[in-house]
Amino acid sequence: MKIAIVTDSTSYLSKEEQEKYGIHIVHMPVMIDGKSYEEGVNISTDEFYEKLKNSQSFPSTSQPPMGQMINLYNSLAEDGYDAVISIHLASTISGFYNSLVALAPTIENIKVIPYNSKITVKLMGNLVIEAAKLAKKTDNVDEIISKLDEIRKTIDEVFVVDDLQNLVRGGRLSNASAFLGSLLKIKPLLTFDNDSNEIVAFEKVRSRKKALKRAESLFKDAVNNADYPLKAIIINANDPEAGHNWKESIQQMYPDMNIEESYFGPVIGTHLGNKALALGWMIDTEKED
């Protein structure tokens, strides 16, 4: 069985990674001032944040048309694939995964297996890369899904945002009311809740510096408690210098750890806003092997 791997553009995989692992990308739409763009096609990350700064209205995001997905899956069938594992951003922040679950049974010439990553950004990107590696080793779909489930359980993250306005306006923060009263005075720490898988603000910190230190403390706990090697990902929203400096700081604490730098592109940047930072981590499968 020949298995294709599909994901969406919020995985923020580089062109080199897409080509190296044979990953197919679906580009997510973002709307700014009434004009629709496709992330990574006709709007770059830099262009998005420039438009965000000058936009007249709050940007929004949507799902790719299902007709586009049908065409993609059909083209993969024509290329000789028997099955496709379609890995997408968390169902709690987008309806895309659920739409694909409904669509999958209607695709007759290739088996479509939608997979809820329960996350997004490069953490999902690394999960997708693992799927592509597995697809080259085995033709057993159930085996690949089982391994992805194991890897997904190791993923955790802390987001540090300047304020919650974008998440609140976009309806992506489940417990916003508990934090709204002091938006201007705090740097909220957010994560994907392990039970509900929704984005939640779980702690109020009085400065960005303290917020980053708190994130580092939570990461240290994760490193000490894990019985497998971890790798980290530092993600920035239009603040690469801050992201790089944070990465260098954490690298000094863990000189032998693999630490990536990545970014929040237009779709996720719409909800987190300018200057957000995140520290994510997951199992380092290369060191595990």
N, C-alpha and C positions, 0 to 999 in steps of 0.2 A: 504494500500500500504506500502510495506517495502522498505525503502530508504537507500542505501549505500552512504558513503562519501569517496571519493578518493582524494588524493592530491599527490604532488611530494615531494621529499626529501628536496627541498629548503625551506620548511616550518619549518625545524629544530625542529620538535616535538620530545620530549623524548619518549623512549619506553613506559614509564608509561602513558604518555598522549595518545599515540596511542592505548594502550590496554584499558585504562579507557573509552575512547569515541568510541572505535570500528572503528578507522580510518585506511583506507588502503593506504599504501605508495608506490609510484612508484619511483624508484631510478634513478636519473639523471646521465648520463655518463660524465666523465671528462677525457681528454686525456693529458698525460704528457710524453714527450719524446717518442712519438710513441706508448705508451701503454695505453690502455683504462681501466678505473676503474669505478665502480659504487659507487656513493657517499653513504657512510654509510653502504656499504656491504663489499668491499674489500679494502677500503682506509678510514682511520679515518681523522678527521680534523687535528690532530697533525701531522700525517704522510704526509698529503697533504702539509702543510706549510714547512715541512722539505724538501720534494721533490721540492717544489717551489723554495726554497733557492738555491738548487743545480742543478736545471733543465738546460738543454742545450738549450732549446727552450721555447717559450711562450706557456703555456698550453691552451687548448681549451675545449669547451663544446659542447654537441650535445643533440638531443632528444632521448628518448627511442624509440625502434622500435615499429611501429604500431602493428606488430604481437603480441608483448608483451601486448599491451593495449587490443587487441581483446581477448586474452586469459584471462586477468584479468576480463574484463567485462563479459565474458561467465561464468567464475567460480563464479562470484557474482550471476548471474542468476541461476546457479545450486544450490547455497546456499539459494535460495528462495527470492532474492531481485527482486523487480519489476522495480526499477529505481535507477540510480546512479547519484549523483551530483559530477562532477569531477572538482575540484578547483585547478587552477595552476598559476604559476608565470606569471607576466605581459607579454602580447603579444608583447610589445615593446622591450623586452630583450630576448625573445625566441619565436620561431615559433611553440612551442608545442601546445599551446591553439588552434591556427588556424588549425593545423593538426587534432586535436580532433574534431573540428567543422565539418571538412570534413568527418571524420570517422564516427561520431555519427549516421547518417542516415542509414549506412550499417549494424549496429548492430540490429538484429531483435528480439532477445529473452529478451532484457532488454532495457528500455528507458535510453539513455545516455544524460545528460545535462552538457556540458562543461561550466565552469564558469571562466571568466577572473578576477583574483583577483586584477589586475592592480598594484600589489606590489609583494613582495617576503619575504623571511626570516620569523622571528617569528611573524611579523605583519600579514602575510598571515596565519601563523600557528594558531594564535588566531581567525582569521576569520573562519578557518576550524573547530576549536573546537566549535564555535558558531553554525556552520551548523550541526555538529553532535548532539549538544544539541537539536536543533530545530527538527531534524529528529526523535528524540525520543518522541517529544511532538505532532507532527502533521504528517499526511501522505499527506499533500497538498504541492506539489513541488513548485507551484507558490507562495505560502505564504512564504516558506523558501527563495526562490530567492529574493523576495521583501525585506525581512528582511536583507538578506546579502547585498543588494544594499544600504540599509540605514546605516548599519555598515561600509561598505566600504567608504562611503562619509566622515566618521569621521577620517579616517586614514591619518596621515601626518608624515613627517620624514625629518631629516637633516643628511646627510652623511658627515663625515670629513675624507678626504683621504690624505695620505702623498704626493701623486702626481697622475696625471691623466694618466700615461703611460699605465697601464693595461686596463683602460676603452677605451682609444684612440685606442690601438692596437686591442682590441676586437670589436671595432665599436659600443660600447654601449653608447657613449656620443654624444648627438645630436649637441651641440654647442661647440665642442672641440676647434675650430680654434680661438675663442675669448680668450682662456686661455693659449694656448700653449707657447706663447712668454715668460711667466714668471713662467713656471712650477717649477723651482728650488727655487723660492723665495716665493712661496705662499702655503697656505693650503686651497684648494678650498672647498667651501660648495656646496653640491649637493642635489638634491631632484628629485622626480618624478613630472614633471610639471602637474598641474591640468587639463590643456586643452589638451595637446598632449599626456600626460602620458609617455613621454620619460624622461630618466635621463638627467637632465640639471645641469650645474654648474651655480650658480646664484650669487655668491659673492666670492671675493678674500680677504683672511685674511692673515696677515703676520706671524702668529705663530699658533701652535696647541692650545696653551692655549687660545689665542684670538678666535680661531675658536670654541672651546668648549663653551666659554662664549657667543658667538653670537648664537650658537644653543640653549643655555639655555634661552636667551632673546626671541627667536622666540617661544620657548615652553611656556614661561611665558605669552606671548601674546595669545597663543592658549588657555591656561587655563583660562585667564581672559575673553576671548570672547565666550567660549563654554557655552551653556545653559544645559549641561549634564556633568556628572563626567567623567574625563579622567583617563586612566592608561598609564604608560610609559614603554618603553622597551629600555634598553641599550644593544647595540650589538657591539661585538669586533671581529677583525680579528687577531687572534693569539696574543692578548694582554689582557688576562683576568684580569691582575692586574689593568691596566688602566681602563678597563670597570667597574670593581668593585669599584674603587675609584670614578669614575664619578657617578656611581649609588648612592654611599653613600652621595656624595655631594648634589645631587638632592633630595635625600630622606630627608636630613636636611631641605631643602627649603619647601618640601611638606610631612611632617611626616605622614599624613593620606592617602597618595596616594599609590596605588598598583604599584610597580615598579619592573619589571622583568629584569633579565640578560640573554642574549643569545649570539649567535656567528654567524659569517659568515663562513659557511662550504666551502668545496672545490669548488662547482660550482660558488657560488657568490664571494668567495674569489679569484677565477681566474680573475674576472673583477675588483674588488676593490683593490686587492693587500694587502700586509702585513701591519699590524698596523692600518688599517682603524677603525674608530669608528662611531657609529650612535646613534642618539636619535630619537626614534619613539614614536608615541602616537595614541590613539584611544579611543573610548567610553569604559567605564568600565561598561559592561552590568550587572555585579553582583550588583554594587552599584545603577545602574539605577533601577533594579528590587526592 
